[in-house]
Amino acid sequence: MTLSVRTYEPDDAEPTWESYFHAVRDTASKDYSPEQVAAWAPAEADLVEWHERRAAAHTFVAVLDSRVVGFSDVTDDGLLDMLFVHSDAAGRGVARALVEAVVAKARELGLSELHTHASRTARPAFERFGFEVTRANEQNWIRGQNLPNYDMRLELS
């Protein structure tokens, strides 16, 4: 098993979408209803828009044995907006490697903290990475479905 993390490239749009889709549909489905999951990760994706969103942030891609299995990003203001690992690669250190890349980039940008909106599913992982809950968001609406989540932060030292 060879895991590496690199910066996002235009050809990564489809495999990062697939990682997102399977992370939500397979993994997050343990914590959210089928309706919530379908709203969060619809069956069809606009890969042009998806690519534009990935390219607008500092996005990192995890590659396991030459296959994209996850991604994460950070914006210039310290928002870790996305952290998704394909369900096939769960438990292999992919999320940790991605967060380490994001933290390094945040420090390079001179940021003093990171913040994120973590799902019920992702909260325990973020806590293991040192993030703390600052607020529970009971009203987080996506495509007509409420998907409660948590605001979390990590102080960078």
N, C-alpha and C positions, 0 to 999 in steps of 0.2 A: 504494500500500500504506500503510494507516494502522494502526499498532499502538498500542494503549493498554492500560494496566493499571489495574484498579479492584478494589475489595473484592468479595468473594463475596456473591451474593444468592441467596435460596431458589430462584429459577427457573434457577439455574446448575447444579443437581444433574445433570440429564441431559447437558448439553453437557460438563461437566467429566468425567463418567464416560466419555463417548465419547472425549475427549482421552486419558484414562488408558488405556482399552481399546486404542486405536490406537497409542499410544506403546509399549505392551507388546507387542501382537500383531504390529505391523509393524516397529517399530524395534528393540526389545530381542530380538526373535527372531533377530537376527544373533549374539547372544552367549549365548543359552540354548536348550535343546532344546524341541521342541513340547510335551512333557509339562510342563516347567517353566513355559513361557509360559501354558499352559492353566490351571495351578494359580494362577499369579500374577494373571491377568486372566480369570476365568471368563466364560462367555458371557452369563450372567444376573447382573443387579445388583439389590440391594435399595436403591432410590434413597432411601428414607426414612433408612435407616442411613447411606448415603453422605452425604446432606445433613447429618445430625447430626454426622458426623465433620468435615466441612468447616466447619460452623458453630462447632464446639468450639475450633477454632484460628483464628489470624489468617490467613485464606485470601485470596489474590489471584488474579484471573482475567485472562488475556491475551485481548484482543479484537483480531482482525485483520480489517479491513474489515467490521465489525459481526458477526463470527462468533467465538464462543469457541473458542480454539485451544490453550489450555493453562491451567495453574494451579500455584500453589505455596502453601506455608503455613509458618508458624512458630508454635510453642507458646510459652507464657510462660516455659518453662525453656530455650529456645534450640534446640529440635529443629526443623530443617527436615525435616519428615516426608515431604512430597510435592513433587516437581517433575516435571511431565509435560507434554509438548508433543505435540499431535496430529501424526502422521507427515506430514500434508499441509502442515504449517507449519514443518517442520524447516529449519534453516539460515537463518532470517529474523530472528534476534535475540530470539526469544520467550523462551527460557530465561534469557538475560542480563537482559532487562527484568524478568522475574519475580524473579530473585535480587536484583536491585537494590532492588525493592520490599520483599522480605523483609529485606534488610540494613538498610534505612531503618527498618522497623518494629522490628527487633531493637535498633537504637540508641535508638529512641524508648522502648522498654521498659527501657532501661538495661542491656542484656546486654553482656557482655564477649567472648562468643564464640558462634558457631553450631556445631552438630554435625548430622551427617546419616549415613544408612546408604545409601551409593550403590551402585547396581548396576554390573556390569561395563560396561554401556552408558553410564551416566551419569558414571562416574568421570572420563573425560577432560574433560568439560564442567566438572565441579566443580573440577578442577585448574586449568583456564583461569580460573575465577572466584576463584582464590586459596586454595581448600581444600587441606588436606594429609591424606594417609592416616595414620591413627593405628593401624589394625589391619585385617588381612584376616579376614573372617568366613567360614571354610570351611563352617560348619554354620549355615545360615539356612533353616529349614524353613517352608514355606507349603503348607498343604493337602496334606501328604504328599510334597512335592517339596523337594529341597534346592536353594536358589538362592543360591550364594555371593555375598557383597557386601563392601563396605568401610566401616568407620567412618572418617569424615572430619571435620575441624574447620576453622573459619575464625576466626582471632582478629580481633576488631573493634577498631579504634583510633580 
